């Protein structure tokens, strides 16, 4: 642990602020007293150089392209365990024993149903409502039904709310999908694992027995693991900021879902597939790569680039492998969209613009092709991202609430507006 300080000098005044090291990764300069001592704010739009909190949950090394959940590499978790094991790890900080895992799975399983009255929320939406709009509304409304787990000062209620969120998101997501295609809702089943249960609620129909494909269920489960958490990304920061005011966890998760919807964030998987389908054939790729490099053209390669990863997103590699597994299992190995994606990736990774700006495929580049092959429309892709990220949001929310130094988030600003001036009655204005 270094005990160095950072000296700030403005004019003839100087101040020293402590430098703190993390376990791994960049150190920080603790500027908490900066405004009190210097009467200046610091400005960092987009928080490119700003840490908002201390956390023990997830670590990303953008240069090496590594991602750790509670210290465990994402590759090992994706290969070794299932999504609920990752949920336990993110929430409690350690991998579960066999007994702990069985108890956790059981507790999640017995919270998968939602209050029957909540069905009415769905029928209030137009049939063509985007499923993400439904998710924001219905998840926010959970706080109207589960008052017994909204007292965030009670550790037991915090844990019940966490379990309810993890357990009910698949049910709500599947209902949003069924509503959008005019099919009856399917109830969860207690004899199915988390991801098989979700696929059954999405694709079973009352007219026939549903048989989950274990290879597809395993792929779905792995996709959830890849999306579970990712440090202080935009939607997680939204959940933390909403939670810092003491808002109930369901409202905070609804805020996170709203933020994730943006095409620069969780909406990129839907945008990436739409882009690949717009490109259509391999011979069209050079034109789109040219447009992506043209400063006057707002077009960007969706599924490429990342604020933190300046190397290959490790999740994208696993997603690409999963994509091939799913397409091969379904006999879609020659999917033309996959051919376009692979050729686009090859071209972009050799192009000096992308190399110089360190733009690599991110998790969203291959996920759309995979999810479409699993049977989901593009409008459901970000819903699946939100389903998986709920455990990350909840774990980060819980860490923030349990931090004794926690206080309401309230940034300041550089004001460049009008100086004080007097009101002019409307009849005296020019
Ligand atoms: C997710 O934060 C997270 O961890 C998010 C996430 C998670 O798990 O929570 O990983 C999930 O959101 C993944 C990212 C999904 N978004 C996309 O795929 C959309 C396309 N990507 C870009 O919009 C962009 O790369 C961002 C938003 C992802 C990152 O933007 P930054 O960090 O603000 O970088 P930037 O916009 O400043 O870009 C740096 C340069 C710019 O050129 P210059 O102005 O320096 O000349 O790279 C260029 C950009 O124009 N650039 C791209 C590009 N991404 C950046 N050029 C073409 N195509 C792209 N995709």
Boltz pocket constraint, residues with backbone or C-beta under 6 A from the ligand:
constraints:
  - pocket:
      binder: B
      contacts: [[A, 227], [A, 229], [A, 230], [A, 232], [A, 233], [A, 234], [A, 263], [A, 264], [A, 265], [A, 266], [A, 268], [A, 292], [A, 293], [A, 299], [A, 300], [A, 301], [A, 302], [A, 303], [A, 304], [A, 305], [A, 306], [A, 307], [A, 308], [A, 357], [A, 359], [A, 362], [A, 363], [A, 364]]
      max_distance: 6.0
